[in-house]
Amino acid sequence: MADHKIYNVLFLDTANANRSIIAEVLMDRLGVDRFDAFSAGWAPASEVSPVALSLMRSQGFPEKDFRCKHWDEFAQPDAPHMNFIFTLCDEAAKEEPPAWPGHPISAQWIVPNPALATGTEAEIAVAYDETFRLLRNRIALLCDLPLSALDRMAMEQHVREIGGKQDA
């Protein structure tokens, strides 16, 4: 029998301007009809990275009205109930997150911050491409899990293993 449950996923990083936005877009595409994706940061930037937006356009993702959001938005009583929360950076992992309603499954899926890349425009683009690739591969692995057939402990183990893969 097909799994018809829609799982809410929140991707967290520091600024919600690069990695978490890319992850949200990837999950929207790869997890269509199974996952609803959201993203936030503990210290949100004033705007989404133009390099991240350019990358998503070049990959054929539709334009979306992205904004950098504080993670507190998703701890409010009227916020969507999260099933999974993935922290994408060491900095956010060190911060004290809000108390998430419903006790979602969480894991650290640390990926390098492409915004820290230096060099030529091409070298910076390579850093963003690598972040995109790592996130795409990890999200694809999550989407392939038979979630309806797994108990909570098994799901927690699988999502943590995915985050620990060096080259998922």
ZIMO-V105066 format. One record per pair of residues at least 6 apart in sequence whose ideal C-beta (glycine too) atoms are under 6 Angstrom apart, sorted by the first residue. I is the first residue (numbers start at 1). GAP is how many residues later the second one is. D is the distance in Angstrom with one decimal. If there is no record, write none. Layout:
# ZIMO-V105066
I:GAP:D / I:GAP:D
This chain:
# ZIMO-V105066
3:145:3.9 / 6:30:5.8 / 7:28:5.1 / 7:76:4.2 / 8:28:5.1 / 8:72:5.0 / 8:74:4.9 / 8:75:5.3 / 9:18:5.7 / 9:26:5.3 / 9:28:5.2 / 9:75:4.6 / 10:28:4.8 / 10:64:5.6 / 10:72:4.9 / 10:75:4.7 / 11:9:4.2 / 11:12:3.9 / 11:13:5.7 / 11:28:4.6 / 11:75:5.3 / 11:77:6.0 / 12:28:5.9 / 12:59:5.9 / 12:75:4.9 / 12:80:5.0 / 13:6:4.7 / 13:7:4.4 / 13:28:5.5 / 13:75:4.4 / 13:76:4.5 / 13:79:5.4 / 14:27:5.3 / 14:29:5.5 / 14:75:5.6 / 14:77:4.6 / 14:78:5.4 / 15:26:5.0 / 15:29:6.0 / 15:30:4.0 / 16:23:5.6 / 16:24:5.3 / 16:25:3.3 / 16:28:4.7 / 16:52:4.3 / 16:53:5.7 / 17:28:4.0 / 17:31:5.3 / 17:32:4.8 / 17:51:5.5 / 18:31:4.9 / 18:34:4.9 / 18:96:5.7 / 18:97:5.1 / 19:69:4.4 / 19:92:5.8 / 19:112:5.9 / 20:19:3.7 / 20:68:5.8 / 21:18:5.5 / 21:27:5.5 / 21:31:5.6 / 21:45:5.7 / 22:30:5.8 / 22:110:5.7 / 22:113:5.7 / 23:112:4.9 / 24:13:4.4 / 24:15:4.1 / 25:31:5.4 / 25:36:5.2 / 26:109:5.6 / 26:110:5.3 / 26:113:5.0 / 27:8:5.3 / 27:10:3.6 / 27:112:5.4 / 28:9:5.1 / 30:109:5.2 / 30:110:5.7 / 30:113:5.1 / 31:112:5.0 / 40:29:4.5 / 40:31:4.1 / 40:34:5.8 / 42:29:5.6 / 42:50:5.4 / 42:53:4.6 / 44:24:3.8 / 44:25:5.9 / 44:26:5.2 / 45:23:4.7 / 48:18:4.5 / 51:77:5.6 / 55:73:4.9 / 72:26:5.7 / 75:23:3.4 / 81:20:6.0 / 81:21:4.8 / 82:18:6.0 / 82:22:4.2 / 83:21:5.5 / 84:20:5.8 / 84:21:5.2 / 85:19:5.0 / 85:21:4.3 / 86:21:5.8 / 86:23:4.6 / 87:6:4.8 / 87:21:4.9 / 88:21:5.6 / 88:23:5.5 / 90:20:5.9 / 93:15:5.4 / 105:50:5.6 / 105:51:5.2 / 107:52:4.4 / 107:53:4.6 / 107:56:4.7 / 108:55:5.4 / 109:29:5.6 / 109:54:3.8 / 111:20:5.5 / 111:23:4.9 / 114:13:4.1 / 114:14:4.3 / 114:17:4.6 / 117:7:4.6 / 117:10:3.4 / 137:31:4.0 / 138:24:5.1 / 138:30:4.6 / 141:21:4.8 / 141:27:5.9 / 142:20:6.0 / 145:13:5.6
